[in-house]
């Protein structure tokens, strides 16, 4: 079932990291790398683009909370769900984890019965976040295009002294004739008008 999910393990204790790798692989996950500290976790997450990160909080160079925050603040692609692992269940750590893009929190010792559901739930939540971000990006692009087209249409109406519907038909015809998107035509009209002003 989970064979397509790639996981980066970030754990400074080599024995624990190996155990996580064995458990995850036995269940069918693909472990794409092991980071020994927070800085390496950031570097490997950027290079490997895993589907999920299993990360210890207490690590050298940079702790897991700060690494988690930086990974999802500076990401180039999709949101990467992170499951934190710690020996501590302090409320302050849990509060910090909420603000760092963490979707799972496990207290050591971690057992298969705890690990697999945490990974599955975090991965599923991450997929939903990425889908919603895609919808928001599309809506933002559509809104930007609409604003540009409306502005260009207004300029055409003013310049040619024609009604709105006629200006829109003119833009659509010209877009088809030039074989470019309406948004690109609008940009060029706005740029031309600005150059003449």
Residue pairs with C-beta under 8 A, 6 or more apart in sequence:
1 28
2 27
2 28
2 29
2 119
2 120
2 123
3 28
3 29
3 30
4 30
4 51
5 29
5 30
5 51
5 52
5 119
5 123
6 29
6 30
6 31
6 32
6 48
6 50
6 51
6 52
7 24
7 29
7 30
7 31
7 32
7 50
7 51
7 52
7 53
7 54
7 119
8 31
8 32
8 33
8 34
8 35
8 41
8 44
8 45
8 48
8 50
8 52
8 53
8 54
9 17
9 20
9 21
9 24
9 31
9 33
9 34
9 35
9 53
9 54
9 55
10 34
10 35
10 37
10 38
10 40
10 41
10 44
10 53
10 54
10 55
10 56
10 59
10 64
10 67
11 17
11 20
11 34
11 35
11 36
11 54
11 55
11 56
11 59
11 85
12 36
12 37
12 56
12 58
12 59
12 60
13 56
14 36
16 56
17 34
17 36
20 31
20 54
20 110
20 115
21 31
21 34
23 112
23 115
24 31
24 54
24 115
24 119
25 31
27 112
27 116
29 119
32 48
32 50
33 44
33 48
33 50
35 41
35 43
35 44
35 45
35 55
36 59
36 60
37 59
37 60
37 61
37 62
38 59
38 60
38 61
38 62
38 63
38 64
38 66
38 67
39 61
39 62
39 67
40 61
41 53
41 55
41 59
41 62
41 64
41 67
41 71
42 62
42 67
42 70
42 71
42 74
44 50
45 53
45 71
45 80
46 71
46 75
46 76
49 77
49 78
49 80
50 80
51 80
51 81
51 123
51 126
52 80
52 81
52 82
52 83
52 119
52 122
52 123
52 126
53 68
53 71
53 80
53 81
53 82
53 83
54 82
54 83
54 85
54 115
54 119
55 64
55 67
55 68
55 82
55 83
55 84
55 85
56 64
56 84
56 85
56 86
57 63
57 64
57 65
57 84
57 85
57 86
57 88
57 93
58 64
58 86
58 87
59 67
62 70
64 84
64 85
64 86
65 84
65 93
65 96
65 97
65 100
65 102
66 100
68 82
68 84
68 97
68 100
68 101
68 102
69 99
69 100
69 101
71 80
71 82
71 101
72 79
72 80
72 82
72 100
72 101
73 101
78 126
78 130
78 133
79 101
79 126
79 129
79 130
79 133
80 101
80 126
81 101
81 103
81 104
81 122
81 123
81 125
81 126
81 129
82 100
82 101
82 102
82 103
82 104
82 122
83 102
83 103
83 104
83 105
83 106
83 118
83 119
83 122
84 97
84 102
84 104
84 105
84 106
85 106
85 107
85 108
85 110
86 93
86 105
86 106
86 107
86 108
87 107
87 108
88 107
89 107
94 105
97 105
103 121
103 122
103 125
103 126
104 118
104 119
104 121
104 122
105 118
106 114
106 115
106 118
144 183
145 181
145 182
145 183
145 186
148 183
148 186
148 187
148 190
149 171
149 182
149 183
149 186
151 186
151 190
152 171
152 185
152 186
152 187
152 189
152 190
153 164
153 167
153 168
153 171
153 186
154 167
155 189
155 190
155 193
156 162
156 167
156 170
156 171
156 189
157 163
157 164
157 167
159 193
160 167
160 170
162 170
171 182
171 185
171 186
171 189
172 182
174 185
175 181
175 182
175 185
178 185
